[in-house]
Amino acid sequence: MNNQQRLYNVFSSLFDVPPAEVNDNLSQDHVERWDSFGTVNLVAELEREFNVRFDLMEISDFKTVGIVRTILTEKGILFD
């Protein structure tokens, strides 16, 4: 499984979004469960899955899957 699939799987399983609907444009505005508590869970799951740590400024930017991917890329996670 590549890193994009791993990232999309985190969002799909955590927020109960069908895998086919997860893409870089998916945002908090379109996912009911992606609230502040959901963000806490997202951070924990991403840190576990990718063995990284996020700071508060990065977490405050978590608005879309694409932004999360960009932040992970800045931390050295490679995406195809």
ROMI-580822 format. One line per 3 residues: number of its first residue (from 1); their letters; for each residue z, x, y of N, C-alpha, C. Coordinates in pm, whole numbers, plus 50000, padded with zeros to 5 digits. Atoms other than C-alpha are relative to their C-alpha. Layout:
<nodes>
NUM> A> Z/X/Y/Z/X/Y/Z/X/Y | ...
</nodes>
This chain:
<nodes>
1> MNN> 50000/50085/49883/50000/50000/50000/50000/50090/50124 | 50005/49918/49879/49903/50146/50337/50100/49949/50104 | 49900/50034/49899/50119/50137/50650/49973/49868/50071
4> QQR> 50031/50130/49937/49934/49842/50803/50047/49886/49910 | 49955/50104/50093/49999/49635/50492/50152/49992/49998 | 49853/49998/49998/50364/49744/50493/50052/49931/50125
7> LYN> 49958/50061/49874/50398/49645/50860/49979/49849/49996 | 50031/50143/50005/50227/49309/50810/50090/49928/49900 | 49912/50061/50100/50436/49241/50499/50140/49977/50056
10> VFS> 49868/50018/49938/50756/49294/50699/49999/49872/50085 | 50009/50118/49914/50646/49033/50954/49984/49873/49917 | 50026/50116/50083/50519/48795/50688/50126/49953/49928
13> SLF> 49882/50040/50078/50833/48799/50475/50117/49964/50090 | 49886/50024/49912/51083/48812/50760/49988/49869/50077 | 50019/50117/49916/50931/48534/50967/49930/49884/49930
16> DVP> 50060/50106/50081/50780/48328/50685/49864/49957/50055 | 50137/50022/49950/50427/48364/50822/49905/50037/49887 | 50095/49965/50104/50140/48352/50574/49934/50135/50030
19> PAE> 50057/49867/49977/50004/48706/50526/49866/49998/50071 | 50133/50008/49937/49655/48599/50633/50009/49974/50151 | 49984/50031/49857/49794/48495/50974/50063/50115/50079
22> VND> 49939/49886/49931/49961/48827/51053/49890/50095/50045 | 50093/49903/49942/49756/49046/51286/50065/50058/50125 | 49940/49932/49885/49816/49265/51590/50027/49908/50117
25> NLS> 49981/50094/49888/49796/48965/51825/50114/49902/49978 | 49889/50092/50028/50076/48772/51655/50116/50035/50092 | 49897/49974/49900/50349/48731/51915/50121/49910/49981
28> QDH> 49878/50080/50000/50697/48595/51968/49971/49856/50040 | 50033/50134/49952/50540/48297/52142/49948/49908/49890 | 50061/50079/50106/50377/48183/51818/50078/49999/49870
31> VER> 49918/49993/50121/50654/48253/51567/50139/49947/50033 | 49873/50067/49968/50949/48016/51580/50121/50085/49967 | 49883/49923/50046/51183/48247/51388/50014/50136/50069
34> WDS> 49995/49871/49931/51104/48549/51609/50075/49983/50132 | 49912/50013/49885/51395/48493/51845/50085/50127/50008 | 49919/49878/49986/51669/48739/51944/50062/50042/49867
37> FGT> 49945/49968/50131/51832/48717/51601/49891/50054/49908 | 50113/49952/50079/51492/48759/51439/49961/50142/50037 | 50031/49864/49956/51433/49070/51648/50098/50100/49942
40> VNL> 49899/49912/50061/51760/49220/51525/49964/50027/49853 | 50040/49985/50140/51649/49157/51166/49872/50083/49987 | 50126/49925/50001/51302/49294/51244/50027/50149/50018
43> VAE> 49967/49860/49975/51445/49617/51383/50061/50063/49874 | 49934/49946/50119/51668/49666/51079/49899/50020/49886 | 50097/49991/50110/51384/49599/50836/49895/50109/50026
46> LER> 50097/49895/49967/51134/49824/51019/50062/50138/49988 | 49933/49870/50012/51387/50106/51040/50016/50039/49854 | 49986/49973/50142/51448/50076/50667/49864/50033/49937
49> EFN> 50132/49985/50062/51080/50040/50571/49930/50130/50039 | 50074/49884/49951/50949/50325/50786/50089/50123/50028 | 49906/49889/49982/51262/50545/50802/49992/50057/50142
52> VRF> 50000/49963/49858/51266/50549/51184/50120/49933/50067 | 49897/50064/49918/51512/50455/51459/49935/49962/50132 | 50051/50047/49871/51434/50252/51770/50112/50002/50102
55> DLM> 49901/50011/49894/51608/50271/52104/49984/49864/50069 | 50000/50133/49937/51685/49970/52323/49875/49973/50082 | 50121/50019/49920/51386/50026/52551/49882/49963/49911
58> EIS> 50108/50032/50094/51149/50023/52254/50016/49858/49947 | 49974/50132/50056/51311/49714/52107/49967/49891/50101 | 50029/50101/49897/51280/49529/52438/49850/49976/50016
61> DFK> 50145/50015/49992/50902/49583/52415/49941/49927/49880 | 50050/50067/50121/50872/49412/52073/49954/49858/50034 | 50055/50131/49963/50648/49126/52188/49888/49955/49908
64> TVG> 50109/50030/50093/50354/49148/51947/50003/50100/49885 | 50012/49908/50113/50279/49306/51612/49929/50128/50046 | 50074/49883/49951/50033/49537/51791/50088/50096/50079
67> IVR> 49909/49914/49924/50301/49666/52028/50094/50073/49904 | 49913/49937/50099/50531/49732/51733/49924/50113/49929 | 50082/49898/50065/50248/49922/51563/49985/50122/50092
70> TIL> 50013/49891/49904/50196/50132/51879/50128/50083/50006 | 49872/49929/49996/50565/50220/51893/50021/50080/49872 | 49990/49926/50126/50561/50315/51526/49906/50121/49999
73> TEK> 50096/49890/49991/50252/50531/51589/50058/50114/50084 | 49937/49899/49914/50439/50710/51869/50111/50074/49926 | 49895/49937/50080/50708/50786/51611/49942/50078/49882
76> GIL> 50065/49919/50103/50453/50955/51384/49955/49924/49878 | 50049/50080/50113/50370/50667/51150/49851/49981/50019 | 50145/50008/49991/49997/50677/51077/49949/49868/49946
79> FD> 50066/50123/50042/49786/50364/51052/49851/50027/49987 | 50143/49981/50026/49433/50349/50912/49915/49937/50108
</nodes>
